[in-house]
Protein backbone atom coordinates (compact mmCIF):
# COMPACT_ATOMS: atom_id res chain seq x y z
CA UNK A 1 0.00 0.00 0.00
CA UNK A 2 1.75 3.22 -1.14
CA UNK A 3 0.63 6.81 -0.84
CA UNK A 4 -0.02 8.89 -3.94
CA UNK A 5 2.01 12.02 -4.62
CA UNK A 6 -0.37 14.34 -2.78
CA UNK A 7 -0.44 12.14 0.32
CA UNK A 8 3.36 11.89 0.32
CA UNK A 9 3.63 15.68 0.11
CA UNK A 10 1.11 16.13 2.91
CA UNK A 11 2.96 13.61 5.07
CA UNK A 12 6.35 15.25 4.47
CA UNK A 13 5.02 18.70 5.29
CA UNK A 14 3.25 17.42 8.39
CA UNK A 15 6.33 15.48 9.51
CA UNK A 16 8.38 18.68 9.36
CA UNK A 17 5.84 20.39 11.57
CA UNK A 18 5.66 17.43 13.93
CA UNK A 19 9.45 17.40 14.24
CA UNK A 20 9.53 20.95 15.63
CA UNK A 21 10.15 21.37 19.40
CA UNK A 22 6.53 22.28 19.99
CA UNK A 23 5.43 19.00 18.47
CA UNK A 24 7.82 16.61 20.21
CA UNK A 25 6.02 14.08 22.36
CA UNK A 26 2.22 13.86 22.39
CA UNK A 27 0.02 15.22 19.59
CA UNK A 28 -1.14 18.82 19.85
CA UNK A 29 -4.01 19.61 22.19
CA UNK A 30 -7.24 21.06 20.81
CA UNK A 31 -7.49 24.83 20.38
CA UNK A 32 -11.17 24.71 21.28
CA UNK A 33 -13.65 22.26 22.70
CA UNK A 34 -15.09 21.28 19.30
CA UNK A 35 -11.92 19.41 18.27
CA UNK A 36 -12.65 15.71 18.72
CA UNK A 37 -10.12 13.06 19.79
CA UNK A 38 -8.63 10.90 17.09
CA UNK A 39 -9.79 7.28 17.14
CA UNK A 40 -7.40 4.33 16.88
CA UNK A 41 -9.05 1.06 15.79
CA UNK A 42 -7.51 -2.06 17.30
CA UNK A 43 -8.26 -5.67 16.35
CA UNK A 44 -9.55 -8.13 18.89
CA UNK A 45 -7.63 -11.29 19.70
CA UNK A 46 -4.07 -12.28 18.87
CA UNK A 47 -2.99 -9.04 17.21
CA UNK A 48 -4.28 -6.94 20.10
CA UNK A 49 -2.15 -8.94 22.54
CA UNK A 50 0.86 -8.49 20.29
CA UNK A 51 0.19 -4.77 19.97
CA UNK A 52 -0.02 -4.11 23.72
CA UNK A 53 3.77 -3.77 24.29
CA UNK A 54 4.08 -1.57 21.20
CA UNK A 55 1.32 0.73 22.44
CA UNK A 56 3.10 1.00 25.78
CA UNK A 57 6.39 1.95 24.10
CA UNK A 58 4.50 4.57 22.09
CA UNK A 59 3.20 6.03 25.33
CA UNK A 60 -0.41 5.03 24.62
CA UNK A 61 -2.16 3.56 27.66
CA UNK A 62 -5.79 2.55 27.02
CA UNK A 63 -8.30 2.02 29.81
CA UNK A 64 -7.38 -1.13 31.72
CA UNK A 65 -10.27 -3.24 30.43
CA UNK A 66 -9.38 -2.58 26.78
CA UNK A 67 -7.03 -5.57 26.78
CA UNK A 68 -9.41 -7.84 28.69
CA UNK A 69 -11.32 -10.32 26.54
CA UNK A 70 -14.16 -10.31 29.08
CA UNK A 71 -14.86 -6.59 28.64
CA UNK A 72 -18.08 -5.83 26.76
CA UNK A 73 -17.12 -2.24 26.03
CA UNK A 74 -16.01 -1.34 22.51
CA UNK A 75 -14.73 2.23 22.94
CA UNK A 76 -12.09 3.22 25.47
CA UNK A 77 -10.27 6.32 26.58
CA UNK A 78 -6.50 6.54 26.86
CA UNK A 79 -3.97 8.52 28.89
CA UNK A 80 -4.03 11.06 26.01
CA UNK A 81 -7.22 13.16 25.90
CA UNK A 82 -6.79 13.50 22.15
CA UNK A 83 -6.91 9.75 21.47
CA UNK A 84 -9.64 7.17 21.98
CA UNK A 85 -9.42 3.47 21.13
CA UNK A 86 -12.08 1.21 19.65
CA UNK A 87 -11.82 -2.58 19.65
CA UNK A 88 -13.30 -4.32 16.61
CA UNK A 89 -12.97 -7.53 14.59
CA UNK A 90 -9.63 -7.71 12.78
CA UNK A 91 -11.37 -7.85 9.40
CA UNK A 92 -13.28 -4.63 10.22
CA UNK A 93 -10.35 -2.39 11.19
CA UNK A 94 -9.60 -1.38 7.60
CA UNK A 95 -13.27 -0.56 6.96
CA UNK A 96 -13.59 1.60 10.07
CA UNK A 97 -10.48 3.60 9.08
CA UNK A 98 -11.30 3.79 5.35
CA UNK A 99 -14.82 5.05 6.08
CA UNK A 100 -13.61 7.64 8.58
CA UNK A 101 -15.03 6.09 11.74
CA UNK A 102 -11.44 5.91 12.98
CA UNK A 103 -8.46 7.91 11.79
CA UNK A 104 -5.80 5.31 12.57
CA UNK A 105 -5.78 1.56 12.99
CA UNK A 106 -3.70 -1.57 13.31
CA UNK A 107 -4.54 -4.41 10.95
CA UNK A 108 -2.94 -7.31 9.14
CA UNK A 109 -1.58 -6.93 5.64
CA UNK A 110 -3.96 -9.72 4.61
CA UNK A 111 -6.91 -7.38 5.27
CA UNK A 112 -5.27 -4.60 3.25
CA UNK A 113 -4.62 -7.01 0.38
CA UNK A 114 -8.17 -8.30 0.43
CA UNK A 115 -10.00 -4.96 0.45
CA UNK A 116 -7.38 -2.66 -1.16
CA UNK A 117 -9.12 0.50 0.04
CA UNK A 118 -7.79 3.59 -1.78
CA UNK A 119 -8.71 5.68 1.28
CA UNK A 120 -5.99 3.99 3.35
CA UNK A 121 -2.33 4.81 3.71
CA UNK A 122 -0.09 2.29 5.51
CA UNK A 123 3.08 4.11 6.61
CA UNK A 124 4.50 1.54 9.03
CA UNK A 125 5.02 -2.21 9.17
CA UNK A 126 4.70 -2.92 12.90
CA UNK A 127 6.31 -6.35 12.68
CA UNK A 128 3.69 -8.03 14.88
CA UNK A 129 1.10 -10.73 14.19
CA UNK A 130 3.38 -12.61 11.82
CA UNK A 131 1.70 -15.38 9.81
CA UNK A 132 1.00 -16.25 6.17
CA UNK A 133 -1.84 -16.65 3.69
CA UNK A 134 -1.47 -20.13 2.25
CA UNK A 135 -3.08 -22.70 -0.02
CA UNK A 136 -3.77 -26.07 1.63
CA UNK A 137 -5.13 -29.39 0.43
CA UNK A 138 -5.94 -32.76 2.03
CA UNK A 139 -2.97 -34.91 3.02
CA UNK A 140 -4.82 -37.89 1.50
CA UNK A 141 -4.71 -36.38 -1.99
CA UNK A 142 -2.29 -37.92 -4.48
CA UNK A 143 0.98 -36.00 -3.92
CA UNK A 144 1.90 -36.49 -7.58
CA UNK A 145 -1.24 -34.78 -8.84
CA UNK A 146 -0.48 -31.37 -10.35
CA UNK A 147 -3.41 -29.23 -9.28
CA UNK A 148 -2.02 -26.31 -11.30
CA UNK A 149 -3.01 -28.05 -14.53
CA UNK A 150 -6.72 -27.47 -13.91
CA UNK A 151 -8.54 -24.56 -15.57
CA UNK A 152 -10.95 -24.25 -12.63
CA UNK A 153 -10.76 -25.19 -8.97
CA UNK A 154 -13.27 -24.86 -6.16
CA UNK A 155 -11.61 -23.16 -3.19
CA UNK A 156 -12.97 -22.35 0.26
CA UNK A 157 -11.70 -19.10 1.78
CA UNK A 158 -12.54 -15.88 3.58
CA UNK A 159 -10.21 -14.12 1.10
CA UNK A 160 -12.10 -14.22 -2.23
CA UNK A 161 -10.21 -11.28 -3.79
CA UNK A 162 -6.75 -12.52 -2.84
CA UNK A 163 -7.64 -16.04 -3.97
CA UNK A 164 -9.08 -15.00 -7.33
CA UNK A 165 -6.05 -12.82 -8.11
CA UNK A 166 -3.59 -15.50 -7.09
CA UNK A 167 -5.14 -18.27 -9.17
CA UNK A 168 -5.94 -16.01 -12.12
CA UNK A 169 -2.21 -15.29 -12.39
CA UNK A 170 -1.80 -19.06 -12.99
CA UNK A 171 -4.58 -19.20 -15.53
CA UNK A 172 -7.00 -20.88 -13.13
CA UNK A 173 -10.54 -19.75 -12.46
CA UNK A 174 -11.18 -19.89 -8.70
CA UNK A 175 -14.73 -21.02 -7.93
CA UNK A 176 -15.03 -19.50 -4.46
CA UNK A 177 -16.85 -21.00 -1.49
CA UNK A 178 -16.91 -17.93 0.75
CA UNK A 179 -16.66 -18.93 4.41
CA UNK A 180 -15.86 -16.85 7.49
CA UNK A 181 -14.38 -19.66 9.54
CA UNK A 182 -13.78 -23.42 9.80
CA UNK A 183 -12.26 -23.51 6.32
CA UNK A 184 -10.60 -26.80 7.22
CA UNK A 185 -13.97 -28.55 7.10
CA UNK A 186 -14.62 -27.68 3.46
CA UNK A 187 -12.46 -30.38 1.80
CA UNK A 188 -13.53 -33.18 4.16
CA UNK A 189 -17.22 -32.33 3.60
CA UNK A 190 -16.85 -32.09 -0.16
CA UNK A 191 -17.33 -28.31 -0.44
CA UNK A 192 -13.96 -27.64 -2.06
CA UNK A 193 -10.72 -29.24 -3.23
CA UNK A 194 -8.48 -26.57 -1.69
CA UNK A 195 -8.62 -23.88 0.96
CA UNK A 196 -6.87 -20.52 1.23
CA UNK A 197 -6.50 -19.41 4.83
CA UNK A 198 -4.34 -17.59 7.34
CA UNK A 199 -1.74 -19.95 8.82
CA UNK A 200 0.42 -19.46 11.90
CA UNK A 201 1.92 -22.71 13.16
CA UNK A 202 -0.03 -25.00 10.82
CA UNK A 203 -1.27 -27.12 13.72
CA UNK A 204 -4.94 -26.59 12.86
CA UNK A 205 -4.31 -27.74 9.29
CA UNK A 206 -2.49 -30.86 10.44
CA UNK A 207 -5.18 -31.67 13.02
CA UNK A 208 -7.75 -31.65 10.21
CA UNK A 209 -5.81 -33.68 7.67
CA UNK A 210 -4.54 -30.80 5.53
CA UNK A 211 -1.11 -29.63 4.45
CA UNK A 212 0.21 -26.38 3.01
CA UNK A 213 1.13 -26.56 -0.64
CA UNK A 214 1.85 -22.90 -1.42
CA UNK A 215 2.38 -19.62 0.42
CA UNK A 216 0.62 -16.69 -1.20
CA UNK A 217 1.96 -13.95 1.10
CA UNK A 218 3.77 -13.48 4.38
CA UNK A 219 1.75 -11.25 6.68
CA UNK A 220 2.52 -8.76 9.44
CA UNK A 221 0.37 -6.01 10.95
CA UNK A 222 0.52 -2.43 9.70
CA UNK A 223 -0.36 0.98 11.05
CA UNK A 224 -3.02 2.36 8.71
CA UNK A 225 -4.19 5.96 8.37
CA UNK A 226 -7.21 7.57 6.77
CA UNK A 227 -5.92 9.76 3.92
CA UNK A 228 -8.47 12.52 4.55
CA UNK A 229 -7.50 12.71 8.22
CA UNK A 230 -3.85 12.93 7.17
CA UNK A 231 -4.69 16.02 5.12
CA UNK A 232 -7.17 17.69 7.48
CA UNK A 233 -5.40 17.00 10.79
CA UNK A 234 -1.77 16.48 9.72
CA UNK A 235 -0.10 17.53 12.98
CA UNK A 236 -2.19 15.22 15.14
CA UNK A 237 -2.02 12.23 12.79
CA UNK A 238 1.69 12.48 12.03
CA UNK A 239 2.36 13.00 15.72
CA UNK A 240 0.99 9.52 16.40
CA UNK A 241 2.79 8.07 13.39
CA UNK A 242 6.02 9.48 14.85
CA UNK A 243 5.28 7.90 18.22
CA UNK A 244 4.78 4.47 16.64
CA UNK A 245 7.93 4.92 14.56
CA UNK A 246 9.91 5.77 17.69
CA UNK A 247 8.40 2.76 19.49
CA UNK A 248 9.60 0.48 16.70
CA UNK A 249 13.09 1.97 16.82
CA UNK A 250 13.34 1.80 20.60
Beta strands, then each sheet from edge to edge (+ up, - down):
strand 1: 38-43
strand 2: 75-77
strand 3: 83-88
strand 4: 104-108
strand 5: 120-125
strand 6: 131-138
strand 7: 152-157
strand 8: 173-178
strand 9: 194-199
strand 10: 210-219
strand 11: 221-226
sheet 1: 2+ 3- 1- 4- 11+ 5-
sheet 2: 8+ 7+ 9+ 6- 10+
end
